Amino acid sequence: MPAMRNAWTILLLATMASPVMVQADVPGSQSDTITSKVGEAQVMSLLGEPLNAAAPSQESLRNLALARADYEADPDSADKLIWLGRRLAYAGDYRGAIKMFSKGIDKFPKDARMYRHRGHRFITVRDFGRAIKDLEHASKLVAGQPDTVEPDGLPNALNIPVSSLHTNIWYHLGLAYYLQQDWDNAWRAFQTGFLAGNNNDNRVSSTHWRYMILRRMGREEEAAAVVAGITPDMEIIENHIYHRMCLFYGGGLRRMRFRTMTRTIQLTRLPPTAWPTGLCTMVTAPRA
């Protein structure tokens, strides 16, 4: 990899982490093998630095307590188990969330939601291989089944969910493959998710990744074609940053204008424009 591209890869993935303290194969039970110690970093960055979750808000802790009480009152409810797992993750206990979803897989082995959510949290702790196994299994469980809207744990301003079980499976599967630089499988997942989605929020989020994958594969004309379908007048409920990024990639926004429009949006620890502009720099840097 050329030096410029390698430098941007390190910068953009600096907060990624390698798996730690996960011991079993998936899909299958891990409820008795995942452990984490109080005060110990749950993951390590690619630069070898410990990463700790931010302190949970009081609202997150209240929601977690309510979810735990609901689950304890009805431990045979798949929905209540899922919500407890989600609330654990929102409070920063990613290993606890994985353990809860593993318990759900023990009880409900045909419920794709358990694998979808555990796969998501394997990505959070940077265990991409296990995430892929879970999410591929989830995709097989939902094949041929009608899609369902997935309720938001962190609702948008309009309190209108914009994602579904199927699109979330394909989105996170594509992301896991992308982070392993498996471009063919990443494209397959994001393209499937794009076709499965039925709203503009899904279209702009999956199109961002479709564009980046095609650029990484050196298929510039196809990349330009996928973002050509993203227009400024699209009605977006939640994924505004993805919308603006796609417009930026397609030339509809100049870099200074993009920075102005995204100044108040917190995308990562980096400034909001660092990620998309860095990605563009990475894929357009001249090869050595």
C-alpha positions, 0 to 999 in steps of 0.5 A: 500500500502506498505511504499516503494511503497507509497513513490515512488508513492508520489515522481513520482506523486509529480508534479501531480495536483488536478482540480481547477476552472472547473465547468461543466460536459462533454461531452458538452459545458464549454465555459462559465464556465471555468475561470482563473485569470491572475497570478493565478496558474492553478493547485495545486500539490498533495502536495498542492503547486501551479504549474505555467506554464513555461514562453513561448518562443518567438517562442511560442508567435509568433506561438500563434499570428499567430494561433489567426489571422488565427482563427479570419479570419476564425472562422468557421474553425474547423482546425484553432480553434484546432490550436489556442487551441493547441497554447494556451496550448503550451504557457502555457494557459491550461485553455484558451486551454480548453475553446477554445476546449469547443467552438469547441465542441459547433460548431462541436459536432461530431468532435472527435478532439475537445474531444481528445484535450480537454481531453488531456488538462484536464489531464494537469490540473489534472482533470482526471475524465473529461479527461476520459469522453471526451476521451471515447466520442472521442473513440466512435466518431471514432469507425469504422472510418479510422484513420488520421495522426495528425500534430505535433505542436512541430515537431521532428527532422525529421519533420515526425509525428508519431501519429494519431487521434486514437492512441492519443485518446487511449494513453491519455485515458490510461494515465488518467485511469492509473493516477486514478489507474484503471488498467483494463481500462488503459490496455484496452486503451493502448492495443487498442492503441498499436493494432491501431498503425502502427509504432515503435514509437507508439509500444514503447510508448504504450508498456511502459505503458502496461508493467507498468500496468501489473506490477501494476496488479501483472502479471509479466510473461505477463509484461515480454512478452510485452517488449520482443518484443522491440529490440535494432535495432528498428528504432525510430524517436521520442520516444527514451526514451520510447524505452530505458525504454522498453529495460531497463525493459526487461533486455536489458540495465543495470541501469548504461548503461541506465543512460549513454544513457539517460543523455542528455534527459530531461524527467521530472523535475527529472533526466531522469533516476529517473522516469523509475528506480523509477517505477521499484523500486515501482513495484518490492519493497517487499510487507509488 
